[in-house]
Amino acid sequence: MLLMSDKIPKVYARGPGQTVDNFEMIRIAYGLSVEEFQSRPCVTTIINTNSPLQLDIPMANGIMDYAAAGQVLIITPFTLAGAMAPVTIAGALTLAHAEALAGLALAQIIRPGAPIIYGSFTSNVDMKSGSPAFGTPEYVKAAFGAGQLARHIGLPWRSSNATASNCPDAQSAYESEMSLWGALLGGCNYILHAAGWLEGGLTTSYEKFILDIEMLQMFAEVFQPVGAGTEDIALDAIAEVGAGGHFFGCAHTMARYRNAFYAPLVSDWQNFGQWQAAGAKTATERAAEIWRQTVDAYQPPPRDPAIVEALNDFVARRTAEGGAPPVS
């Protein structure tokens, strides 16, 4: 993450020793002193409760370590209605909220004002098999409720793009879209697992990653303002074309057509004959071509050679020392 990406890093809380090592690597990468690192958020971690109503040792350690360092805790009860939570949505949300508040309280005891994101991951199980289900109507309603609970206590809210589908097919697309409607209409501030999720989170798919990017970009476009100025209402264009004409060549269209509409990443808008002549590729096949082209064209972000050397030296030294074991 520190050498191959410019995104904010996320580190798993797997014991104080590993957390301290990761904090040190982040300080090296960003060129921060201990005081500077602890004065502003630089890294996030996910804290999952062990539902129902348990906070295990690694997660409790993670809350205390991150709170003490002033780093971001995304406290996320993982509650499945009918299994680890009551079968009703209201009951599942009540349980999840209590668990989130427990983690929040522990963090604030360690460091008042420690940065917290309220996380939610409430869905249901298939009552025929016990398997987790995602992108369901219940998932969407739970997202709406979680968003309101987060706002009730004045915290930013994390949601997800989840599906139980085992491959990047139609099911994966409509379940992901349902999940994203829950997140976005629920007012989320941060989407984790925004792209690439399959098999209830057990699998990552490059094709699904690209398909999700298409969907995320389309949602981003939906949330852009429509505009209601004189040029947007376009009375002059309507008068120019008149009754029975068309708008393809009018001045208003010619001045805007290049950027008027969303340009798709994956979607193919050709007619059937053109699509067939071009190879009759499915959306998944087109997504596969895009991810391969993206990987081939990848260039790592520029990094100071001295920082790269310092990171490599740190990893080599801690590896030789045996590293820090996880806590169970």
C-alpha positions in Angstrom: 0.0 0.0 0.0 2.8 2.4 0.9 4.8 1.9 -2.3 2.3 0.8 -4.9 -0.6 3.1 -4.2 -1.4 6.7 -3.1 -4.5 5.8 -1.2 -4.8 6.2 2.5 -3.6 2.9 4.0 -5.8 0.5 6.0 -4.2 -1.8 8.5 -5.7 -4.8 10.3 -5.6 -4.6 14.1 -4.0 -8.0 14.8 -2.2 -7.2 18.0 -0.3 -4.2 19.5 3.0 -5.4 18.2 1.9 -5.5 14.6 0.0 -2.3 15.0 3.1 -0.5 16.3 5.2 -1.8 13.4 2.6 -0.7 10.8 2.4 2.8 12.5 6.2 3.0 12.2 6.2 2.2 8.5 3.5 4.8 7.8 5.5 7.4 9.7 8.6 6.5 7.6 6.5 6.7 4.4 5.0 10.1 5.2 8.1 11.5 6.9 6.3 12.2 10.2 7.6 12.4 13.8 5.6 10.5 16.4 4.0 13.7 17.5 3.0 14.7 13.9 1.6 11.2 13.3 -0.5 11.3 16.4 -1.8 14.8 15.7 -3.8 13.9 12.5 -5.4 10.8 11.0 -3.1 8.9 8.6 -4.5 5.4 8.6 -7.8 3.5 9.2 -8.6 0.1 10.7 -11.8 -1.9 10.8 -13.1 -3.1 14.1 -15.6 -5.9 13.9 -17.5 -7.0 16.9 -17.9 -10.7 17.5 -21.7 -10.6 17.5 -23.8 -11.0 19.5 -22.5 -8.7 22.2 -18.8 -9.6 22.2 -15.6 -7.6 21.6 -12.7 -10.0 21.3 -9.1 -9.3 22.4 -7.5 -8.3 19.1 -10.4 -5.9 18.3 -10.3 -4.4 21.8 -6.5 -4.0 21.5 -7.1 -2.4 18.2 -9.5 0.1 19.6 -7.1 1.1 22.3 -4.0 1.3 20.1 -5.6 3.3 17.4 -7.5 5.6 19.8 -4.2 6.3 21.7 -2.5 7.2 18.4 -5.3 9.4 17.2 -6.0 7.2 14.1 -9.3 6.4 12.5 -11.4 3.5 13.9 -14.2 2.2 11.6 -16.3 0.4 14.2 -18.4 -2.1 12.3 -20.6 -4.7 13.9 -21.1 -7.5 11.4 -24.7 -8.6 12.2 -26.7 -11.1 10.1 -30.4 -11.1 11.0 -31.5 -14.5 11.8 -28.1 -15.8 12.9 -25.9 -13.4 15.0 -28.7 -10.9 15.4 -32.5 -10.9 15.8 -34.4 -11.9 12.7 -36.1 -8.5 12.5 -34.4 -5.5 10.9 -35.2 -3.3 13.9 -33.8 -5.9 16.3 -30.6 -6.4 14.2 -30.0 -2.7 14.1 -30.6 -2.3 17.9 -28.0 -5.0 18.5 -25.5 -3.5 16.1 -25.9 0.0 17.5 -25.3 -1.3 21.0 -22.1 -3.0 19.9 -20.9 0.1 18.0 -21.5 2.2 21.1 -19.5 -0.2 23.2 -16.5 0.2 20.9 -17.0 3.9 20.7 -17.1 4.3 24.5 -13.8 2.3 24.9 -12.1 4.5 22.3 -13.2 7.7 24.0 -12.1 6.4 27.4 -8.6 5.9 26.0 -8.5 9.3 24.1 -11.5 11.7 24.2 -12.1 12.9 20.7 -10.5 9.8 19.1 -11.7 9.8 15.4 -14.5 7.3 14.8 -16.5 6.3 11.7 -19.7 4.5 12.5 -19.7 1.3 10.4 -22.6 -0.9 9.5 -22.7 -4.3 7.9 -26.2 -5.6 8.8 -27.8 -8.0 6.4 -29.7 -11.3 6.6 -29.1 -15.0 6.1 -30.7 -17.4 3.8 -33.0 -19.2 6.3 -33.0 -22.3 4.2 -29.2 -22.8 4.4 -27.8 -20.3 6.9 -25.6 -18.7 4.2 -25.1 -14.9 4.3 -27.1 -12.9 1.8 -26.2 -9.5 0.5 -27.8 -6.9 -1.7 -31.2 -8.0 -0.4 -34.2 -5.7 0.4 -33.4 -6.3 4.0 -29.8 -5.1 3.5 -31.0 -1.9 1.9 -33.5 -1.2 4.7 -30.8 -2.0 7.3 -28.5 0.5 5.5 -31.1 3.2 5.7 -31.5 2.6 9.5 -27.8 2.5 10.1 -27.3 5.8 8.4 -29.9 7.4 10.6 -28.4 5.9 13.7 -25.0 7.3 12.7 -26.4 10.8 12.2 -28.3 10.5 15.5 -25.0 10.3 17.3 -23.2 12.8 15.0 -20.7 10.4 13.3 -19.8 9.8 9.7 -21.1 6.5 8.4 -19.4 3.7 6.5 -21.4 1.3 4.2 -20.5 -1.2 1.6 -21.1 -2.7 -1.9 -21.8 -6.3 -1.2 -23.1 -9.4 -3.1 -23.4 -13.1 -2.4 -22.9 -14.0 -6.1 -20.1 -16.4 -6.8 -19.1 -14.9 -10.2 -19.4 -11.5 -12.0 -22.8 -12.2 -13.5 -26.3 -10.5 -13.5 -26.9 -11.5 -9.9 -23.7 -9.8 -8.8 -24.7 -6.7 -10.6 -28.2 -6.3 -9.3 -27.2 -7.2 -5.7 -24.4 -4.7 -5.8 -26.7 -2.0 -7.2 -29.2 -2.7 -4.4 -26.3 -2.5 -1.9 -25.2 0.8 -3.3 -28.7 2.3 -3.3 -28.8 1.4 0.4 -25.5 3.1 1.0 -26.1 6.2 -1.1 -29.7 6.9 -0.3 -28.9 6.1 3.3 -26.4 9.0 3.2 -23.1 7.2 3.6 -19.8 9.1 3.9 -17.5 6.2 3.1 -18.0 3.1 1.1 -15.6 0.2 1.9 -15.5 -2.8 -0.4 -16.7 -0.4 -3.1 -15.5 -2.6 -6.0 -14.6 -6.1 -6.7 -16.5 -8.0 -4.0 -17.8 -11.5 -4.8 -18.9 -14.6 -2.9 -19.9 -12.7 0.2 -16.5 -11.2 0.5 -14.5 -14.4 0.2 -13.4 -13.6 -3.4 -12.1 -10.6 -5.3 -12.8 -10.4 -9.0 -10.9 -8.1 -11.4 -13.9 -8.2 -13.8 -16.3 -7.4 -11.0 -13.9 -4.5 -9.9 -14.3 -2.9 -13.4 -18.0 -3.5 -13.5 -18.4 -1.9 -10.1 -16.3 1.1 -11.2 -18.8 1.6 -14.0 -21.6 1.5 -11.6 -19.9 3.8 -9.1 -19.2 6.3 -11.8 -22.8 6.2 -12.9 -24.0 6.8 -9.4 -21.6 9.7 -9.1 -23.1 11.2 -12.3 -26.6 10.7 -10.9 -25.7 12.8 -7.9 -24.5 15.7 -10.1 -26.9 18.7 -10.1 -29.2 18.9 -13.2 -28.9 22.7 -13.5 -31.8 25.1 -14.1 -30.2 28.1 -15.6 -31.2 29.8 -18.9 -28.8 27.6 -20.9 -30.0 24.5 -19.2 -33.7 25.1 -19.8 -32.8 25.7 -23.5 -35.8 27.8 -24.7 -33.7 29.1 -27.5 -32.9 25.6 -28.7 -36.5 24.6 -28.5 -37.5 27.7 -30.6 -34.7 27.1 -33.1 -35.8 23.5 -33.8 -39.5 24.1 -33.7 -42.3 21.6 -34.2 -41.4 18.3 -35.8 -37.6 18.9 -36.0 -34.7 17.3 -34.3 -32.0 18.5 -31.9 -29.0 16.7 -33.4 -27.6 19.6 -35.3 -28.9 22.7 -33.4 -26.4 25.1 -32.0 -27.3 24.2 -28.4 -26.5 20.5 -29.0 -23.4 21.2 -31.1 -21.9 23.3 -28.3 -22.4 20.6 -25.7 -22.6 17.1 -27.3 -19.0 16.1 -26.4 -19.6 16.3 -22.7 -23.4 16.3 -22.4 -23.8 12.8 -21.2 -22.0 10.1 -19.1 -19.5 8.2 -21.3 -19.5 4.5 -20.3 -16.5 2.5 -19.2 -17.9 -0.9 -20.0 -21.4 -0.5 -21.5 -21.8 -1.2 -25.2 -24.5 1.0 -26.8 -24.1 -0.4 -30.3 -27.2 -2.0 -32.0 -27.3 -5.8 -32.1 -25.8 -6.1 -35.6 -22.8 -3.9 -34.7 -22.3 -5.6 -31.3 -22.4 -9.0 -33.0 -20.0 -7.9 -35.7 -17.6 -6.7 -33.0 -17.4 -10.1 -31.4 -20.7 -10.2 -29.4 -18.7 -9.7 -26.1 -20.5 -9.7 -22.8 -20.0 -7.0 -20.2 -17.8 -9.4 -18.2 -15.6 -10.1 -21.2 -15.3 -6.3 -21.9 -14.4 -5.7 -18.3 -11.7 -8.4 -18.5 -10.1 -6.5 -21.4 -10.2 -3.3 -19.5 -8.5 -4.6 -16.3 -5.8 -6.3 -18.3 -5.1 -3.0 -20.2 -5.1 -1.1 -16.9 -2.6 -3.5 -15.3 -0.4 -3.4 -18.3 -0.4 0.4 -18.2 0.1 0.7 -14.4 2.9 3.0 -13.2 3.6 3.2 -9.4 3.3 6.6 -7.8 6.7 8.4 -7.5 8.5 7.8 -4.2 11.6 9.3 -2.7 14.3 6.7 -3.0 15.4 7.4 0.5 12.0 6.6 1.8 11.8 3.4 -0.2 15.2 2.4 1.2 14.1 3.2 4.8 11.0 1.1 4.4 12.8 -1.8 3.0 15.4 -1.6 5.7 12.7 -1.6 8.4 10.9 -4.6 6.9 14.2 -6.5 6.6 15.2 -5.7 10.2 11.8 -6.7 11.7 11.7 -9.8 9.6 15.1 -10.8 10.8 13.9 -10.2 14.4 10.9 -12.4 13.9 8.3 -9.7 13.6 5.4 -9.2 16.0 3.0 -12.1 16.4 -0.7 -11.6 16.1 -2.9 -11.7 19.2 -5.7 -14.2 19.3 
